[in-house]
Each structure stands twice: as C-alpha cells, then as structure tokens.
Amino acid sequence: MIHAQNQKLEVMLAPQAVSNGATATANLDVKGADYATIILTFAAEKNTNAVGPAISLLESDDTAATNFATFDSNFTRATEDLTESKQVVYHVDTRARKRYLRLSVTPATSTNDTLTICAEALVARLSEDPASTSDMVASTNDKVVIG
C-alpha cells in the first residue's frame, strides 16, 4: 500500500451560509487513525463590520452533543477578520484523543455577520489500509482516482 493511500478524506461541512448567531457543527470519527487534519475554508465576509466566528474543536467517546468537551484551548478561538477568504487548519494527533472530534463554528451575533464556510478532514495513518478506493472516502457519492 502506498502511504498516501492510507488515509480517508471526509467532508465535514458542505459549503454553506451560516447566519449570525447560528452554529454549524460536524462530528468526525477518528477510530483507527493516528492523525487528522481539519481544513476550514471561509469566504470573504459580506459585511465589512463583521467579526470573525468562534471555532471550537471538542472530543467525546460518543456522539451525544452534551458529552463533547474542549481538550485543548488552542483549538478554541475566534478567527481574525475575514476581509479576504482564508483557511484555518487544525492538525490533531488523535492517538491521545477520544473517538469523536466535533467541529463547531459560530458567527458573531452582530447584524449581517453571515459567513460562508466549508470544512474537510483528512484522517490519516489508518490502522487498517482501505480495501478499495471506495473505502478512502466517506460515502458512495465521493470518488477517488489514482493515477
């Protein structure tokens, strides 16, 4: 197995607009993985007075929303002003983490603080190699091409 194939790409948050005061969340199962990279992509803000969103990365042994807790204050932050599109990337050593990670993104509550976001995760260093290219992605709607 080629090491670059010993990973799985998952869409955590499909591209979407999140209105002020709302929260976008997604869970990521990291069972059998030693490492995860989570990439959040933000479009430039529409309102020049907007404030960056609050981003949290939490962990839990199950998917019950009330069981998730912050495991490192470095993973909870407010992004800087989004006058231009930008990415926020988290690199997580999952060997010492619980099974599920939860991403939470909340725009500020000011008027017109709606933001456009998407998030993907690359779960790598899997304990079991994917049996096929379809096992390298999260769903049958996704495709892998190896050249």
C-alpha positions as CSV (number, residue, x, y, z in Angstrom):
1,M,0.0,0.0,0.0
2,I,1.2,3.4,-0.9
3,H,1.3,5.6,2.3
4,A,-0.5,8.4,0.6
5,Q,-3.4,5.9,0.1
6,N,-3.5,5.1,3.8
7,Q,-5.9,7.9,4.6
8,K,-9.5,8.9,4.2
9,L,-11.0,12.3,3.1
10,E,-14.3,13.4,4.6
11,V,-16.5,16.4,4.0
12,M,-17.4,17.6,7.5
13,L,-19.4,20.8,6.5
14,A,-20.6,21.1,2.9
15,P,-20.3,24.6,1.6
16,Q,-23.0,26.6,3.3
17,A,-24.0,30.0,4.6
18,V,-24.3,30.2,8.4
19,S,-26.3,33.2,9.7
20,N,-25.3,35.3,12.6
21,G,-26.0,33.6,15.9
22,A,-26.4,30.2,14.3
23,T,-23.9,27.3,14.7
24,A,-22.6,24.8,12.2
25,T,-21.4,21.5,13.7
26,A,-20.0,18.3,12.5
27,N,-18.6,15.1,14.1
28,L,-15.6,13.2,12.9
29,D,-14.9,9.6,13.8
30,V,-11.2,9.1,14.2
31,K,-11.3,5.4,15.3
32,G,-8.2,3.6,13.9
33,A,-6.4,6.8,12.8
34,D,-3.3,8.3,14.3
35,Y,-3.7,11.7,12.8
36,A,-6.4,14.1,11.5
37,T,-6.1,17.4,9.5
38,I,-9.2,19.5,9.6
39,I,-9.4,22.3,7.0
40,L,-12.0,25.1,7.3
41,T,-12.4,27.4,4.3
42,F,-14.1,30.7,4.8
43,A,-15.3,33.1,2.0
44,A,-14.7,36.8,2.4
45,E,-17.2,38.5,4.6
46,K,-20.0,40.4,3.0
47,N,-20.3,42.9,5.9
48,T,-17.1,44.9,6.5
49,N,-18.1,45.4,10.1
50,A,-18.4,41.6,10.7
51,V,-16.4,39.9,13.4
52,G,-14.7,36.5,12.9
53,P,-16.5,33.4,14.0
54,A,-15.9,31.4,17.1
55,I,-14.4,28.0,16.3
56,S,-14.2,25.1,18.7
57,L,-12.8,21.6,18.4
58,L,-14.1,19.2,21.0
59,E,-13.9,15.4,21.8
60,S,-16.1,12.7,23.2
61,D,-16.3,8.9,23.4
62,D,-19.8,9.0,21.8
63,T,-21.8,11.4,19.6
64,A,-24.1,12.8,22.2
65,A,-23.8,16.5,21.8
66,T,-23.7,17.2,25.6
67,N,-20.7,14.8,26.1
68,F,-18.3,16.8,24.0
69,A,-15.6,18.8,25.8
70,T,-12.8,21.0,24.7
71,F,-9.5,19.1,25.0
72,D,-7.1,22.0,24.3
73,S,-7.7,25.7,24.5
74,N,-5.5,26.1,21.3
75,F,-8.4,24.5,19.4
76,T,-10.9,27.1,20.6
77,R,-10.5,30.5,19.0
78,A,-12.1,33.4,17.2
79,T,-10.7,33.9,13.8
80,E,-9.4,37.2,12.7
81,D,-11.4,39.5,10.5
82,L,-12.4,37.8,7.2
83,T,-11.9,40.7,4.9
84,E,-10.5,38.1,2.4
85,S,-11.2,34.4,2.1
86,K,-8.9,32.3,4.2
87,Q,-8.4,28.8,5.7
88,V,-8.0,27.7,9.2
89,V,-6.2,24.3,9.6
90,Y,-6.0,22.1,12.6
91,H,-3.5,19.3,12.9
92,V,-4.6,16.8,15.5
93,D,-2.6,13.8,16.9
94,T,-5.5,11.5,17.5
95,R,-3.7,8.8,19.4
96,A,-4.4,10.5,22.7
97,R,-7.8,11.8,21.8
98,K,-11.3,10.3,22.2
99,R,-13.0,8.5,19.3
100,Y,-15.1,11.5,18.1
101,L,-14.0,15.1,17.3
102,R,-16.6,17.8,17.0
103,L,-16.1,20.9,15.0
104,S,-18.3,23.9,15.9
105,V,-18.4,27.2,14.1
106,T,-20.5,30.1,15.3
107,P,-20.6,33.5,13.6
108,A,-20.8,36.6,15.8
109,T,-24.3,37.8,16.7
110,S,-24.0,41.2,15.1
111,T,-26.3,42.0,12.2
112,N,-25.2,40.7,8.8
113,D,-22.4,38.5,10.3
114,T,-23.5,35.6,8.0
115,L,-20.5,33.7,6.7
116,T,-19.9,31.1,4.0
117,I,-17.9,28.1,5.2
118,C,-16.9,24.5,4.3
119,A,-14.8,22.0,6.2
120,E,-13.0,18.9,5.2
121,A,-11.0,16.4,7.2
122,L,-8.1,14.1,6.1
123,V,-7.9,11.2,8.5
124,A,-4.5,9.5,8.1
125,R,-2.2,6.9,9.4
126,L,-5.0,4.4,9.5
127,S,-4.5,1.1,11.4
128,E,-6.1,-0.8,8.5
129,D,-5.4,0.0,4.9
130,P,-8.5,0.8,2.8
131,A,-9.6,-2.3,0.9
132,S,-10.5,-0.3,-2.1
133,T,-10.7,3.3,-3.4
134,S,-14.3,3.5,-2.3
135,D,-13.1,2.9,1.3
136,M,-10.9,6.0,1.0
137,V,-13.8,8.4,1.1
138,A,-16.8,9.0,3.4
139,S,-19.7,8.0,1.1
140,T,-20.5,6.4,-2.2
141,N,-21.2,9.9,-3.6
142,D,-17.4,10.6,-3.4
143,K,-14.8,9.3,-5.8
144,V,-11.1,8.5,-5.7
145,V,-8.9,8.5,-8.8
146,I,-5.4,7.0,-8.6
147,G,-3.0,7.9,-11.5
